[in-house]
Amino acid sequence: MNFFQIRSTYLCWLIIFTALALNMSTAYADDFRISGFARLIAGKTLDQQVTYEGFDDSWSFNDQSLIAIQPEYQINDNLSVTTQFLYTENPEVGSEVEWAYFTYQASPNWQLRAGKLRTPFLSLSDVIHVGYTYHWVQVPNEVNAEFLFSSFEGFDAIYSVNNEKYALDLQGYYGKHDDKLRTDNRFDIDTDVSNFWGLVATFRLEHYTFRTSYHQLQVKLTGTPADQLRDIMGELGFSKTQEALNIDDIMNLYQASVNYERLSHFMKLETIYFNSDEPLTHSLFSAYLSAGYRWDTLTIHATAAMRRDYLVDFINDEIPNDTPANIALRELVEVALDDPPYYDVRSLALGFRWDLVENWAFKGEVKKLFSPSDRLGAYNTTPVNFGNEFDGNSTVLTFALEWVF
């Protein structure tokens, strides 16, 4: 049986039960450990017309709050197993086994892993849910885009070099991802990602960390609102329009980041470019620049971020504009192609982090959002819900309590 024909759920439980079975004997107790983390996030917007990241104009806890447990078992000197159980109310993340993989240390420089792994799209991908590890309440979602799935089923190989002057990590991976993508809180889309592979290079020199990565994925989406219209176009013989309403193509993501870290201050820059030739999806460019200063247990920081989506132009020259029926079809196609949320947002955020006691941190942030009034994809509320007076600008207050154990 092909490795990727195994359902990820069964693979996860197989690894979990392997670890638990090995741990049943007290002889293995020294090789088994459990760690975890939790976060509680609350906030509100200062505008009655909008919702953002699940927040409206009244104080509430959002669905980014979560708790996770991570058992690890060292089977022998070279082989270990790691799992992570995540519970959250966030429908885009879901409560599930987030990690479940074997690690084989082939040599001091080579590490091989197989199972359900973290997707290395961003510099903070490995700790994206562990809020204690970074200064923000949430990683800027201008870069941490809604379609970036957090895990995949497959394998990777990591080559590492460490010496007194520098450290270098090179990672290559291959796998797949099957899940449901929830878009704009309106519908679920079946996501089939195959032939998913990428390369990641991380270079550390004194106080600097440089990271760059490339990711390629074959993406097929079904269950979109355009599916029925696509089938109608096929029945009517409009093959070009039918193809435009179909998402089944190779897409690419490029990432680069620089991190400067000292005991008293830091600066982070990260950017991604996502390229898609499908009219129903967007290409995008996004980035953030963040800097902060630490006084003992208190950190003050500021972040500027942006995201701009680029639509793929589709010239509808196939459906004739000669009858009321064809005019209506053309309008339906235009609406369908314009339906995905379109982002054009810039933001400024000021925040603090207070390390209360060991392993506990309290954080707060005020974020100002700027968007053109006709490009409101950054908000959860759909455009039909906006009044004519809304100018696309809003302010969000958030707080978080973080814990690791």
C-alpha positions as CSV (number, residue, x, y, z in Angstrom):
1,M,0.0,0.0,0.0
2,N,1.2,3.5,-0.9
3,F,2.2,5.5,2.2
4,F,-0.1,8.4,1.3
5,Q,-3.1,6.1,0.9
6,I,-3.1,5.6,4.7
7,R,-5.6,7.9,6.3
8,S,-3.9,10.4,8.5
9,T,-6.3,9.6,11.4
10,Y,-5.2,6.0,11.5
11,L,-1.6,7.0,11.2
12,C,-1.9,9.4,14.1
13,W,-3.6,6.8,16.4
14,L,-1.0,4.1,15.4
15,I,1.8,6.4,16.6
16,I,0.0,7.4,19.7
17,F,-0.8,3.8,20.8
18,T,2.8,2.8,20.0
19,A,4.1,5.5,22.4
20,L,1.6,4.6,25.1
21,A,2.3,0.9,24.8
22,L,6.0,1.4,25.2
23,N,5.4,3.6,28.2
24,M,3.4,1.1,30.1
25,S,6.5,-0.5,31.6
26,T,8.2,1.6,34.3
27,A,11.5,0.6,32.7
28,Y,10.7,3.2,30.0
29,A,9.5,6.0,32.4
30,D,12.7,8.0,32.2
31,D,12.3,8.2,28.4
32,F,8.7,9.5,28.4
33,R,7.8,13.1,29.0
34,I,4.7,15.3,28.6
35,S,4.7,19.0,27.9
36,G,2.0,21.4,26.8
37,F,0.6,24.9,26.5
38,A,-2.6,26.9,26.8
39,R,-3.8,30.3,25.8
40,L,-6.9,32.4,26.5
41,I,-7.6,35.3,24.2
42,A,-10.2,38.0,24.6
43,G,-10.9,41.2,22.7
44,K,-13.3,43.5,20.9
45,T,-13.5,46.0,18.0
46,L,-14.2,49.7,18.5
47,D,-16.6,49.7,15.6
48,Q,-20.2,48.4,15.6
49,Q,-20.3,47.6,11.9
50,V,-17.5,45.0,11.7
51,T,-16.2,41.8,13.1
52,Y,-12.5,40.9,12.9
53,E,-10.9,37.6,13.9
54,G,-14.2,36.6,15.5
55,F,-14.4,39.9,17.6
56,D,-17.3,42.3,17.4
57,D,-18.0,45.5,19.5
58,S,-18.5,43.6,22.8
59,W,-15.9,41.9,24.9
60,S,-15.6,38.2,24.2
61,F,-13.2,35.3,24.1
62,N,-12.3,34.3,20.5
63,D,-11.9,30.8,19.1
64,Q,-8.1,31.2,19.0
65,S,-8.1,30.2,22.7
66,L,-6.7,26.6,23.0
67,I,-5.0,24.0,25.1
68,A,-2.5,21.3,23.9
69,I,-0.6,18.4,25.3
70,Q,2.5,17.0,23.7
71,P,3.7,13.5,24.8
72,E,7.2,12.5,23.6
73,Y,8.8,9.1,23.9
74,Q,12.5,8.2,23.3
75,I,12.4,4.7,22.0
76,N,16.1,4.3,21.7
77,D,19.2,6.5,21.2
78,N,18.2,7.3,17.6
79,L,14.4,6.8,17.4
80,S,11.7,8.8,19.1
81,V,8.0,9.5,18.7
82,T,6.2,12.8,19.2
83,T,2.5,13.6,19.3
84,Q,0.5,16.7,20.0
85,F,-3.2,16.8,21.0
86,L,-4.8,20.2,20.4
87,Y,-8.3,21.4,21.6
88,T,-9.8,24.6,20.3
89,E,-13.2,26.0,19.3
90,N,-11.7,27.4,16.1
91,P,-13.4,25.7,13.2
92,E,-10.4,26.6,10.9
93,V,-8.0,24.7,13.2
94,G,-10.2,22.0,14.8
95,S,-9.6,19.9,17.8
96,E,-7.4,17.0,16.6
97,V,-4.0,15.3,16.8
98,E,-1.9,18.2,15.4
99,W,1.4,16.2,15.3
100,A,2.1,12.5,15.3
101,Y,5.5,11.5,13.8
102,F,8.6,9.4,14.3
103,T,12.0,11.0,14.4
104,Y,15.2,9.1,13.4
105,Q,18.5,10.7,14.2
106,A,20.6,9.1,11.4
107,S,23.8,10.9,12.3
108,P,24.8,14.0,14.2
109,N,23.9,16.1,11.1
110,W,21.0,14.2,9.6
111,Q,17.4,13.9,11.0
112,L,14.6,12.0,9.3
113,R,10.9,12.3,10.3
114,A,7.7,10.7,9.0
115,G,4.0,11.0,10.0
116,K,1.9,14.0,10.6
117,L,4.2,17.0,10.6
118,R,4.1,20.7,11.1
119,T,3.9,22.6,7.7
120,P,7.0,24.9,7.6
121,F,5.4,27.8,5.7
122,L,6.5,30.6,8.1
123,S,9.4,31.3,10.5
124,L,7.1,30.6,13.5
125,S,5.2,27.7,12.0
126,D,6.5,25.2,14.6
127,V,5.2,27.4,17.5
128,I,2.3,29.2,15.7
129,H,-0.1,28.0,18.4
130,V,2.3,28.5,21.3
131,G,1.6,32.1,22.1
132,Y,4.1,32.1,25.0
133,T,7.0,31.9,22.5
134,Y,6.4,35.3,20.8
135,H,5.5,38.8,21.9
136,W,2.2,39.4,19.9
137,V,-1.2,38.4,21.1
138,Q,-1.5,36.7,17.7
139,V,1.0,36.3,14.8
140,P,0.0,39.0,12.3
141,N,-2.7,37.4,10.2
142,E,-1.6,39.5,7.2
143,V,1.2,37.0,6.9
144,N,-0.3,34.1,8.7
145,A,-3.0,33.9,6.0
146,E,-6.2,31.9,6.5
147,F,-5.4,29.3,3.9
148,L,-2.0,28.2,5.3
149,F,-2.8,24.8,6.8
150,S,-0.8,23.9,9.9
151,S,0.1,20.3,9.3
152,F,0.6,17.7,6.5
153,E,1.1,13.9,6.2
154,G,4.4,12.9,4.8
155,F,8.1,12.9,5.6
156,D,11.1,15.3,5.7
157,A,14.9,15.3,6.0
158,I,16.8,17.9,8.0
159,Y,20.6,18.5,7.6
160,S,22.1,20.6,10.4
161,V,25.6,22.2,10.9
162,N,26.4,23.9,14.2
163,N,29.7,25.5,15.2
164,E,31.0,28.4,17.2
165,K,30.5,30.9,14.3
166,Y,27.2,29.9,12.7
167,A,24.4,27.4,12.5
168,L,22.7,26.1,9.3
169,D,19.6,24.0,8.9
170,L,18.4,22.7,5.5
171,Q,15.1,21.0,5.3
172,G,13.3,19.2,2.4
173,Y,9.9,17.6,2.7
174,Y,7.2,15.9,0.7
175,G,3.6,15.0,1.5
176,K,-0.1,15.7,1.1
177,H,-3.0,17.4,3.0
178,D,-6.7,16.7,3.0
179,D,-9.1,18.9,5.0
180,K,-11.9,21.4,4.9
181,L,-11.2,25.1,4.4
182,R,-13.7,27.5,6.0
183,T,-14.0,30.7,4.0
184,D,-15.5,33.9,5.4
185,N,-17.5,31.8,7.9
186,R,-19.9,31.0,5.1
187,F,-19.1,27.6,3.6
188,D,-16.7,24.6,3.9
189,I,-14.5,23.7,0.9
190,D,-13.0,20.3,0.5
191,T,-9.2,20.8,0.1
192,D,-7.1,18.2,-1.6
193,V,-3.4,19.1,-1.6
194,S,-1.1,16.6,-3.4
195,N,2.5,16.5,-4.6
196,F,3.2,19.0,-1.7
197,W,6.9,19.6,-1.3
198,G,9.3,22.4,-0.2
199,L,12.8,23.5,0.7
200,V,13.7,25.5,3.8
201,A,17.0,27.1,4.7
202,T,17.7,28.7,8.0
203,F,21.1,30.4,8.8
204,R,22.0,31.8,12.2
205,L,25.0,34.2,12.6
206,E,25.5,35.9,16.0
207,H,22.3,37.8,16.7
208,Y,20.8,37.3,13.3
209,T,18.6,34.5,11.9
210,F,17.9,34.4,8.2
211,R,15.3,32.1,6.7
212,T,14.0,31.5,3.2
213,S,11.7,28.8,1.9
214,Y,9.9,27.6,-1.3
215,H,6.7,25.5,-1.3
216,Q,4.9,24.0,-4.2
217,L,1.5,22.3,-4.0
218,Q,-1.1,20.8,-6.3
219,V,-4.4,22.2,-5.0
220,K,-7.9,20.9,-5.9
221,L,-10.9,22.5,-4.3
222,T,-14.5,21.2,-4.4
223,G,-17.6,22.4,-2.6
224,T,-17.2,26.0,-3.6
225,P,-20.2,28.1,-4.4
226,A,-19.1,28.1,-8.0
227,D,-19.4,24.3,-8.4
228,Q,-22.9,24.3,-9.6
229,L,-22.4,27.2,-12.0
230,R,-19.2,25.4,-13.3
231,D,-21.3,22.3,-14.2
232,I,-23.9,24.4,-16.0
233,M,-21.2,26.0,-18.1
234,G,-19.9,22.6,-19.1
235,E,-23.4,21.5,-20.1
236,L,-23.8,24.6,-22.2
237,G,-20.5,24.0,-23.9
238,F,-18.7,27.0,-22.4
239,S,-15.5,25.1,-21.7
240,K,-13.3,28.1,-21.1
241,T,-15.6,29.6,-18.5
242,Q,-16.0,26.1,-17.0
243,E,-12.2,25.9,-16.6
244,A,-12.1,29.4,-15.0
245,L,-14.6,28.2,-12.4
246,N,-12.5,25.2,-11.5
247,I,-9.6,25.1,-9.0
248,D,-7.1,22.4,-9.8
249,D,-3.7,23.8,-10.3
250,I,-0.1,24.0,-9.1
251,M,0.5,26.9,-6.7
252,N,3.7,28.3,-5.2
253,L,4.6,30.1,-2.0
254,Y,7.8,32.0,-1.4
255,Q,8.9,33.1,2.1
256,A,11.8,35.1,3.5
257,S,12.5,36.5,7.0
258,V,15.2,38.2,9.1
259,N,15.3,38.2,12.9
260,Y,17.6,40.3,15.0
261,E,17.6,39.3,18.7
262,R,19.3,40.8,21.7
263,L,18.5,40.5,25.4
264,S,17.1,44.0,25.6
265,H,15.6,44.5,22.1
266,F,14.7,42.7,18.9
267,M,13.5,43.3,15.3
268,K,11.6,40.9,13.0
269,L,10.8,41.2,9.3
270,E,8.9,38.5,7.3
271,T,7.3,38.4,3.9
272,I,5.5,35.9,1.8
273,Y,4.4,35.8,-1.9
274,F,1.7,33.3,-2.9
275,N,1.3,32.7,-6.6
276,S,-1.8,31.3,-8.2
277,D,-3.0,31.5,-11.8
278,E,-6.6,30.5,-11.0
279,P,-9.3,33.2,-11.4
280,L,-11.1,31.9,-8.4
281,T,-8.1,32.3,-6.1
282,H,-5.7,35.2,-5.5
283,S,-2.1,35.8,-5.7
284,L,-0.9,37.8,-2.7
285,F,2.0,39.7,-1.2
286,S,2.2,40.2,2.6
287,A,4.7,41.4,5.1
288,Y,5.3,42.6,8.7
289,L,8.0,44.6,10.4
290,S,8.1,44.3,14.2
291,A,10.4,45.7,16.9
292,G,10.4,45.7,20.6
293,Y,12.3,46.6,23.8
294,R,12.5,44.6,27.0
295,W,12.7,46.0,30.6
296,D,13.2,43.0,32.8
297,T,9.8,41.2,32.7
298,L,8.1,43.8,30.5
299,T,8.2,44.0,26.7
300,I,6.9,46.9,24.6
301,H,6.6,46.4,20.9
302,A,5.2,47.9,17.7
303,T,4.3,46.2,14.4
304,A,3.4,47.4,10.9
305,A,1.9,44.8,8.5
306,M,0.2,44.6,5.2
307,R,-1.5,42.2,2.7
308,R,-2.5,42.8,-0.8
309,D,-4.4,40.3,-3.0
310,Y,-4.0,40.3,-6.7
311,L,-6.9,39.0,-8.8
312,V,-6.3,37.0,-11.9
313,D,-8.0,38.8,-14.8
314,F,-10.5,36.7,-16.7
315,I,-11.9,38.1,-20.0
316,N,-15.3,36.6,-20.5
317,D,-15.4,36.5,-24.3
318,E,-16.9,33.0,-24.6
319,I,-20.5,33.7,-23.6
320,P,-22.2,35.9,-26.2
321,N,-23.8,39.1,-25.0
322,D,-26.8,38.8,-27.3
323,T,-29.8,37.5,-25.2
324,P,-31.1,38.2,-21.7
325,A,-30.3,34.6,-20.7
326,N,-26.7,35.0,-21.8
327,I,-26.4,38.4,-20.2
328,A,-27.6,36.8,-16.9
329,L,-25.1,34.0,-17.3
330,R,-22.2,36.5,-17.8
331,E,-23.3,38.4,-14.7
332,L,-23.4,35.1,-12.6
333,V,-19.9,34.3,-13.7
334,E,-18.6,37.7,-12.8
335,V,-20.2,37.5,-9.3
336,A,-18.7,34.0,-8.8
337,L,-15.2,35.1,-9.8
338,D,-15.5,38.1,-7.5
339,D,-16.9,36.1,-4.5
340,P,-13.7,35.2,-2.6
341,P,-12.8,37.7,0.1
342,Y,-10.4,40.3,-1.4
343,Y,-7.7,41.6,1.0
344,D,-6.1,45.0,0.7
345,V,-5.2,45.8,4.3
346,R,-2.5,47.7,6.2
347,S,-2.2,47.7,10.0
348,L,-0.3,49.3,12.9
349,A,-0.2,47.7,16.3
350,L,1.2,48.6,19.7
351,G,1.4,46.0,22.4
352,F,3.0,44.8,25.6
353,R,4.0,41.5,27.2
354,W,4.4,41.0,30.9
355,D,6.0,37.8,32.1
356,L,4.1,37.4,35.4
357,V,5.9,34.4,36.8
358,E,7.8,31.5,35.3
359,N,5.9,29.9,32.3
360,W,3.1,32.5,32.5
361,A,2.7,35.7,30.4
362,F,0.0,38.3,30.0
363,K,-0.2,40.3,26.8
364,G,-2.2,43.1,25.3
365,E,-2.4,44.8,21.9
366,V,-4.3,47.6,20.1
367,K,-4.4,47.3,16.3
368,K,-5.5,49.8,13.8
369,L,-6.6,48.5,10.4
370,F,-6.8,50.4,7.1
371,S,-8.6,49.0,4.1
372,P,-10.3,50.6,1.0
373,S,-14.0,50.5,1.4
374,D,-14.4,48.1,-1.6
375,R,-11.8,45.6,-0.5
376,L,-12.9,44.3,2.9
377,G,-11.7,40.7,2.9
378,A,-9.7,41.3,6.2
379,Y,-13.0,41.5,8.1
380,N,-15.2,38.5,9.0
381,T,-18.4,40.4,8.1
382,T,-19.3,40.1,4.4
383,P,-19.6,43.2,2.3
384,V,-23.4,43.1,2.2
385,N,-23.4,43.7,6.0
386,F,-21.5,47.0,5.8
387,G,-23.3,50.3,5.7
388,N,-22.4,52.9,3.1
389,E,-20.7,55.0,5.8
390,F,-18.0,52.4,6.7
391,D,-14.7,53.5,5.3
392,G,-12.8,50.3,5.8
393,N,-10.8,51.4,8.9
394,S,-11.2,49.9,12.3
395,T,-9.5,49.4,15.7
396,V,-9.2,46.1,17.6
397,L,-8.2,45.5,21.3
398,T,-7.0,42.1,22.3
399,F,-5.6,40.5,25.5
400,A,-4.1,37.1,26.1
401,L,-3.0,34.9,29.0
402,E,-0.3,32.4,28.0
403,W,0.9,29.3,29.8
404,V,3.5,26.6,29.0
405,F,4.1,23.5,31.1
